[in-house]
Amino acid sequence: MSTQPTSRFGDEAVPLELLRARAHNQRWAEQPDDVIPLTAADPDFPAAPVIRQALIDYVSSGVFSYGPAGGLFEFRQAVARHWRQQRSADLDASGVIAVNSAAAGLALLCRHWLSPGDEAIIGDPVDFLFGHGVRAAGGVPVTWPIDRFTPLDPADLERYLTPRTRLLCLCNPHNPLGRCFRRDELETLVRFCLERGIKVLSDEIWSEIVYPPATFTSLLALAPELAANGAVVHGFSKSFGLAGLRVGYVAMADPEAAARLLAGSEQPSTVDGVSTLSQVAAMAAYSPDGLAWLAEFQAHLRQRRDQTMEALQAMPGVQAIPPEATYVAWVRLPPGSASAETVVAQLLERQRLAVVPGSPRWFGQRAAGHVRLCFATSAGVLAEGLERLAAGLEEAARQSG
Ligand SMILES: Cc1ncc(COP(=O)(O)O)c(C=O)c1O
């Protein structure tokens, strides 16, 4: 594979001025100009031309009436078709509900399934949104230790169950571990949950960013009774760079369950609901041109993953396992390092590099001693970021040695 970046994802394609004005959530717009932010997982590239054109066309038409509560019918159809064609999942448009992003889908499902005091199992480590969604619904997150390689084992999970356990939250592929769960481990686990009346929420927002030979299996591609024991959350922030449009969906194998979810939400009252413009962009993402753009982005990311791993492996004492999926690297700091928070603060102050610390607030207790960096940028920006990381860790090692 060529190491030359394609021009669509080359250094010149990173619109720094626009990012410095618009990219928030710890990224360019929230950092001084000389800082490289490999922080929130959000690509540094403009969206696919087909998405931009679809937005232009819709805006030019000038009609912005209310959309249906569950999302535009065409949107729901486009999602269902995508899942049937790309993911071998038996999904009907009536099982799809448009939501304001994956984060909103996660929160909606937690509110729907949890009553105050109910317990939900979440991984440790895992993205903070799981604990946040459970707590916001009045539930209690119970953390289940997980790592990059140990198979998900129901016998182990059983130790964390109580009579109040209602929900198992899966992040597949996993942020920040970069792991794809195997079909057989998912089947065993979801069956175990089904037999105990525990629902499964599968956040699959990372499922398009998978590096062969790794393969992804969706909850919705399991046997019908397993697929119907939960819901998938998905969105367009990671694969298509549409985070600011706040659009995603919940997908359920059981259309009646989806109808109940929608009826119990604030979408029919119009308090909540997804901008029709955002749904138009999302539909274009799943068009043939949108998927062709995604394939190029995936090829670019694979090169950036390898670039990141090569650089990390050359840093003394650092441990990082190449992710099977996602565009984040989960980096174990060298033994004897200061806390991740201290290292991150020093990297920012002295090297002008921003990364996310493995703090309980972001990822859980087991994230201690790690930092997470996002490599969805150009080869040049990434090289500079990785050089700064190497320089910062070298300096820290000199000081502690
Ligand atoms: C696992 C996971 N779920 C949800 C989100 C948020 O996605 P969205 O921007 O669509 O809310 C993220 C963002 O990093 C994520 O990693």
Ligand as a Chemical Component Dictionary entry (heavy atoms), coordinates in Angstrom:
data_LIG
# 
_chem_comp.id                   LIG 
_chem_comp.type                 NON-POLYMER 
_chem_comp.pdbx_formal_charge   0 
_chem_comp.three_letter_code    LIG 
# 
loop_
_chem_comp_atom.comp_id 
_chem_comp_atom.atom_id 
_chem_comp_atom.alt_atom_id 
_chem_comp_atom.type_symbol 
_chem_comp_atom.charge 
_chem_comp_atom.model_Cartn_x 
_chem_comp_atom.model_Cartn_y 
_chem_comp_atom.model_Cartn_z 
_chem_comp_atom.pdbx_ordinal 
LIG C1 C1 C 0 -18.538 5.043  21.605 1  
LIG C2 C2 C 0 -19.029 6.417  21.290 2  
LIG N1 N1 N 0 -20.345 6.668  21.294 3  
LIG C3 C3 C 0 -20.823 7.884  20.997 4  
LIG C4 C4 C 0 -19.977 8.919  20.679 5  
LIG C5 C5 C 0 -20.573 10.255 20.356 6  
LIG O1 O1 O 0 -21.069 10.311 19.047 7  
LIG P1 P1 P 0 -22.032 11.485 18.565 8  
LIG O2 O2 O 0 -21.166 12.640 18.197 9  
LIG O3 O3 O 0 -22.763 10.960 17.388 10 
LIG O4 O4 O 0 -22.928 11.792 19.689 11 
LIG C6 C6 C 0 -18.601 8.714  20.684 12 
LIG C7 C7 C 0 -17.656 9.805  20.391 13 
LIG O5 O5 O 0 -16.461 9.690  20.590 14 
LIG C8 C8 C 0 -18.115 7.421  20.977 15 
LIG O6 O6 O 0 -16.801 7.142  20.961 16 
# 
loop_
_chem_comp_bond.comp_id 
_chem_comp_bond.atom_id_1 
_chem_comp_bond.atom_id_2 
_chem_comp_bond.value_order 
_chem_comp_bond.pdbx_ordinal 
LIG C1 C2 SING 1  
LIG C2 N1 SING 2  
LIG C2 C8 DOUB 3  
LIG N1 C3 DOUB 4  
LIG C3 C4 SING 5  
LIG C4 C5 SING 6  
LIG C4 C6 DOUB 7  
LIG C5 O1 SING 8  
LIG O1 P1 SING 9  
LIG P1 O2 DOUB 10 
LIG P1 O3 SING 11 
LIG P1 O4 SING 12 
LIG C6 C7 SING 13 
LIG C6 C8 SING 14 
LIG C7 O5 DOUB 15 
LIG C8 O6 SING 16 
# 
